[in-house]
Amino acid sequence: MPSNRRSRFRLLLFLGTGLGAAAIALTAYFTGVMRSQELATVDVRFSVRGTQPQPSDVVVVQIDDNTFNDFNNLDLPNHQWPFSRYYHAAVINRLHKDGAKVIAYDIQFTEQSQQPGADNALIEAVRRAGNVVLTTIEVNKDGQSNVFGGPPTQRYARAQVGDATYGVDTGATIRRMLYAPQGKLKSFPVLAAEKFLDTKITPAEMGGSSQWIDYVGPPGTIRGASDSHHPPNEISFSQVYLGKVPASVFRGKVVVVGPASPTLGDVHATSTTGSSVMAGAEVEANAIETALEGFPLHSYPRSANILLIILLALIPSFTALKLPPLRAFLLTVGLAAGFAVAVQFAFNHGRIVAFVYPLLALAISAIGSLGVNYLLTAFDRERTRNAFARFVPEGVVTQVLAQAGDGLRLGGRSVLCTILFSDIRGFTTLSETRSAEEVIDFLNHYLTEMTDAVLNNGGTLVSYSGDGILACFGAPIEQEDHADRAVASAREMIEKRLPAVNEWLRGQGQDIEMKIGIGINSGETMVGNVGSERRLEYTTIGDTVNTASRLEGMTKGTPYSIFLADSTRELMGQQPEDMTFVDELAVRGRAASVKVWAVPDPLPVEEPVEAGPELATT
């Protein structure tokens, strides 16, 4: 394929991957299939943002366990739940006297009390206060409630009634407040906020028919407001009834009164409760504070989220087109992390941006682009293989192509690597007593086993010479642990592969126990392709190779099958505990002697045998 056509094809392929990822993410976005996961990320954003300063305009009076304990200890009459309405009247009177600007009473009074005079006492207390907002969840088709028996008594009591219904998300979690939950009657928190602000709140000001509740923190965050003498603390209903709370705690504030004890059932999961729950009165207090602050949390416009999804779907495609896979992947990871930070930053400044769907688009695009990149790379490598294999054997092509990302080095270069040389003991004598077919069959089986030991440890099979094997670790594939790999390969040859070969021989009816010798040496070695235009061969040249060959020959007549030079031992990251120092030995062809180490093997001490012709070294 011509270069310009190939470039256009790559561009279209990556662009199609990005657009496909965008289409999948947008479909998920419009159908809401991951809505619960998206909402869960909003909860996480609250957690990351942390607890906000306690509101200065809202406090909560809780009907909690302390209230029940106090009433029981005082042995007050009619103190079982539901409390006598005389108690509620007394608390409202106390709050009015202490200067509460709005009393938001989160208890529904739709049924007539059985205690004579209690209803009238409550109604009169509400009328005297003139600033009480009552709650209900029972609303008729005309937007009216039966609190205090209906609208006439409500007007007499100068009370407003708000709908306390909340829409809940998956997991029965309250995250949003509604303007008019059942259509006509305004919600309890909206009415309380209007009463405090002395102005009407429109749906447009709220941002629609519903809006996010900007929770200031986990359960217990909204408590009694502090003053110079009293720090913030939870305020129990009984404390207010008994007059134990300073007036300064309530003066000029919205006071929300409601159940908080789990036994009363009015507890809910919210964005900030985690595995816990929040009392209904505190949920209302958070909603009222949200309204008083002008509804600071708003969802990002849908059109902006759509553009964000498309953008994050396209970026990995174009980065994969221009950058190597690893850099493109790291850039995508960095982009995802940066996006998470940006989403949290936006949340901290009052904007809720879609997170799961853009991230889904990014992930699908990144994975898809990575897959496309690998497919194209495989295609390119196969084309290179088909062309290169005309000059280089297939085994070497595979090894050399592993460096295609860094560019194929077809010339020679000097590298620090480890050379492994192995040979069969007495193979010349053995082959003279067998037919050519038997020898070739044995060699093929033997070389297959030993080659697997080299390749399994990341080595390069440089050449075979009869029964001899020359392998290189660290070239053409650079490996920091090439010395460890070479020793591991040698041990696999001795401990696993050679016993398998001998077992195979016995299965062929051959009563032979094959033995091999292995020499390992590390150092600077010339590696590269040599030959002619018609035939290239990857090879290794130098003293390091020659010394490895000599070490292999020196194992004859010793208890060891593996000799390695001190240069290899020094480069090993983890030396075998059973490695043994043999001696500092003179090596034929070298002026300096070599410190030789051995790795014990299960073979018995070998009797000296007549060696065959020495394997030629490069």
C-alpha positions, -999 to 999 in steps of 0.1 A, spaced: 0 0 0 15 34 -10 26 56 19 0 83 14 -29 58 11 -16 40 41 -15 72 62 -51 80 52 -62 45 61 -46 48 95 -62 82 101 -97 69 91 -92 38 113 -82 58 144 -109 84 138 -135 57 134 -123 42 167 -128 75 185 -162 82 169 -173 46 177 -163 51 214 -182 84 214 -213 67 200 -212 40 227 -207 65 255 -234 88 242 -259 59 239 -252 51 275 -255 87 285 -289 92 268 -303 59 281 -289 64 316 -277 28 319 -249 40 342 -269 65 361 -263 48 395 -226 48 389 -227 85 379 -246 94 410 -221 75 431 -193 97 418 -213 127 430 -212 112 465 -175 107 461 -171 144 451 -188 154 483 -164 132 503 -134 146 485 -146 182 491 -149 175 528 -171 191 555 -180 227 549 -183 254 576 -214 250 597 -243 272 584 -249 304 603 -286 306 595 -299 271 602 -299 249 633 -316 216 641 -336 206 671 -336 168 673 -361 145 688 -334 120 696 -326 93 721 -315 119 747 -350 134 745 -366 101 753 -342 95 781 -348 130 796 -386 126 795 -384 91 810 -361 104 838 -384 133 846 -415 110 844 -434 136 824 -470 128 816 -478 116 780 -442 115 771 -444 84 749 -442 89 711 -461 105 695 -456 133 721 -485 152 735 -490 183 714 -487 204 745 -449 196 743 -447 208 707 -467 239 716 -442 246 745 -412 242 722 -427 265 696 -434 291 723 -398 288 735 -383 292 701 -406 322 693 -395 338 726 -359 332 718 -361 350 685 -362 322 659 -369 339 626 -385 307 610 -396 276 628 -396 247 603 -416 219 620 -408 186 604 -437 167 620 -470 161 603 -502 171 622 -529 158 599 -548 137 625 -567 150 655 -551 144 689 -569 123 715 -558 146 743 -584 173 751 -571 208 744 -538 197 730 -547 206 694 -558 240 703 -527 246 724 -505 238 694 -526 258 670 -525 289 692 -487 285 697 -483 284 660 -505 315 656 -486 335 682 -453 326 665 -466 336 631 -435 322 614 -441 284 615 -438 262 584 -454 228 589 -448 197 568 -469 170 551 -467 143 526 -504 141 520 -515 165 493 -548 165 474 -553 172 437 -558 209 445 -525 212 462 -540 213 497 -532 193 528 -552 182 559 -527 197 584 -547 211 613 -579 199 596 -574 219 564 -567 253 549 -591 274 571 -574 264 603 -540 268 587 -549 304 577 -561 310 612 -528 297 627 -509 319 602 -490 287 592 -477 276 559 -476 240 549 -449 225 527 -446 191 509 -419 171 525 -418 145 497 -384 139 481 -375 120 450 -350 92 458 -324 77 436 -312 41 434 -304 29 469 -332 51 483 -307 80 484 -318 116 487 -297 138 465 -321 164 451 -348 187 465 -380 193 445 -398 226 440 -433 212 441 -430 175 447 -466 166 439 -473 193 414 -490 223 433 -478 225 469 -443 240 473 -418 219 491 -411 223 528 -375 236 524 -385 261 497 -413 275 518 -389 277 549 -363 296 528 -389 319 513 -401 327 549 -366 335 560 -357 356 529 -391 372 528 -393 367 491 -406 342 466 -384 316 450 -393 307 414 -385 275 396 -362 294 374 -342 307 404 -341 271 416 -328 259 382 -359 239 373 -383 216 391 -355 200 411 -320 209 422 -291 192 440 -289 195 477 -256 210 487 -249 189 518 -225 206 541 -212 174 555 -220 140 570 -247 134 596 -244 157 626 -227 185 608 -257 209 611 -261 214 648 -266 243 672 -250 275 660 -221 286 682 -217 318 700 -190 333 722 -200 312 751 -213 279 736 -196 258 709 -217 239 683 -234 209 697 -264 187 690 -296 202 704 -322 178 718 -359 186 718 -360 180 756 -333 206 762 -354 233 744 -385 221 763 -367 224 796 -352 258 787 -316 247 788 -305 262 754 -294 298 753 -316 321 732 -286 332 712 -285 298 696 -319 304 679 -321 342 674 -325 352 638 -322 317 624 -342 289 607 -348 263 634 -357 229 620 -375 206 645 -379 169 637 -372 133 646 -336 121 646 -339 88 665 -335 57 642 -364 41 660 -388 67 646 -379 57 611 -373 92 596 -336 85 586 -323 85 550 -293 78 529 -278 109 513 -247 119 493 -227 123 525 -239 95 547 -218 66 532 -230 35 549 -248 55 576 -280 75 575 -291 111 582 -320 123 602 -349 137 582 -347 170 601 -310 174 590 -319 165 554 -345 193 555 -319 217 571 -294 210 543 -321 216 517 -331 249 534 -295 260 536 -291 251 499 -321 274 491 -308 302 513 -274 300 495 -291 304 461 -288 267 450 -250 267 446 -248 233 429 -259 230 392 -255 203 367 -234 210 337 -256 217 306 -263 185 286 -249 200 254 -216 206 272 -215 170 286 -221 157 250 -192 178 237 -170 166 266 -178 129 258 -169 134 221 -137 153 229 -125 126 254 -134 99 228 -113 115 201 -82 125 221 -69 89 226 -74 81 189 -53 111 177 -26 105 204 -24 68 193 -20 80 157 9 103 165 27 86 195 41 52 203 16 29 222 32 32 256 34 70 254 -1 72 241 -13 50 269 5 71 296 -9 103 281 -44 88 283 -39 78 319 -27 113 326 -57 127 308 -80 106 329 -64 118 361 -65 154 349 -101 150 340 -109 137 375 -92 166 391 -110 190 368 -144 174 376 -136 178 413 -125 214 408 -158 221 390 -177 205 418 -160 226 444 -171 256 425 -207 246 421 -208 227 388 -216 190 385 -200 176 354 -207 142 340 -179 119 349 -187 83 342 -198 87 306 -168 109 294 -145 85 312 -162 56 295 -157 72 261 -120 78 270 -115 42 282 -132 26 251 -113 49 228 -80 42 245 -85 4 245 -98 5 209 -69 27 197 -45 4 215 -60 -26 198 -59 -9 164 -23 1 170 -14 -34 178 -32 -48 148 -15 -23 125 18 -30 141 13 -67 136 4 -61 100 36 -40 95 57 -66 113 43 -93 92 51 -74 60 86 -68 74 89 -105 83 79 -116 48 105 -93 32 132 -99 58 128 -136 60 142 -139 25 176 -130 40 175 -141 76 162 -174 91 128 -173 107 140 -177 143 163 -147 140 136 -126 123 113 -131 153 139 -120 177 151 -90 157 115 -78 150 110 -76 188 130 -44 186 109 -29 157 96 -2 181 132 11 184 140 5 147 157 -26 132 194 -25 137 208 -43 107 244 -33 112 268 -45 138 271 -30 173 288 -37 206 266 -46 235 271 -60 270 254 -94 269 258 -130 281 268 -159 259 258 -195 265 275 -224 248 264 -260 251 276 -293 237 268 -330 241 294 -352 257 308 -378 233 283 -371 205 309 -380 178 314 -415 192 276 -419 197 267 -409 161 292 -433 146 273 -463 159 239 -452 146 222 -446 113 219 -411 99 181 -412 104 185 -420 141 211 -393 146 190 -366 129 159 -378 148 177 -376 181 192 -342 173 159 -327 163 143 -338 195 173 -327 216 176 -293 199 139 -287 203 141 -292 240 172 -271 245 159 -243 222 128 -241 243 149 -236 274 167 -207 257 137 -190 242 116 -195 274 141 -174 292 142 -147 266 174 -158 249 184 -156 212 193 -188 194 223 -176 174 233 -208 157 235 -246 158 267 -264 149 260 -301 149 250 -308 185 263 -275 197 242 -245 206 252 -209 207 228 -186 225 229 -149 234 210 -131 262 208 -93 260 210 -89 222 194 -81 199 168 -76 227 183 -55 254 178 -71 288 191 -58 321 189 -92 337 206 -111 308 231 -128 331 203 -142 353 184 -153 322 214 -172 309 220 -191 341 183 -198 344 183 -212 309 213 -234 316 197 -248 348 165 -255 328 186 -274 303 203 -295 329 174 -300 354 144 -303 331 153 -306 294 181 -332 296 161 -356 318 132 -353 292 156 -361 264 170 -392 283 134 -403 290 126 -400 253 157 -420 244 147 -448 268 112 -448 252 130 -453 218 147 -484 232 181 -466 236 199 -475 268 219 -442 269 223 -415 295 231 -383 276 253 -356 293 260 -321 282 283 -293 292 275 -256 293 298 -226 294 285 -190 302 304 -158 299 294 -121 300 311 -91 284 311 -67 255 303 -86 223 299 -76 187 265 -85 174 248 -80 141 240 -93 107 268 -107 85 268 -123 52 260 -114 16 231 -97 -1 217 -132 -8 221 -146 27 224 -128 60 230 -143 94 227 -129 129 258 -137 148 280 -128 178 317 -122 176 345 -117 201 364 -129 231 333 -133 252 320 -159 228 353 -177 226 357 -178 264 321 -192 268 331 -220 244 363 -228 263 344 -229 296 320 -254 281 349 -276 272 364 -273 306 334 -289 323 345 -323 310 358 -346 337 343 -324 365 313 -329 387 297 -300 370 278 -295 338 276 -257 341 307 -234 343 302 -196 344 328 -168 344 331 -144 373 319 -117 349 286 -134 347 283 -139 384 290 -102 390 262 -91 367 236 -114 382 209 -96 402 202 -127 423 229 -153 426 219 -189 433 226 -200 469 242 -232 456 267 -215 433 302 -228 440 336 -213 433 358 -237 413 391 -220 408 409 -193 389 417 -212 357 438 -205 326 417 -205 294 432 -214 261 435 -184 238 435 -159 267 465 -143 284 446 -137 317 431 -165 338 393 -166 346 376 -171 379 353 -199 373 321 -207 392 298 -237 389 262 -245 396 258 -281 410 236 -304 390 221 -338 396 245 -356 372 271 -380 388 308 -373 385 317 -377 349 346 -400 339 369 -384 313 359 -393 278 375 -388 245 362 -354 232 351 -351 197 363 -323 174 359 -290 193 330 -269 183 342 -240 161 337 -206 176 329 -173 160 
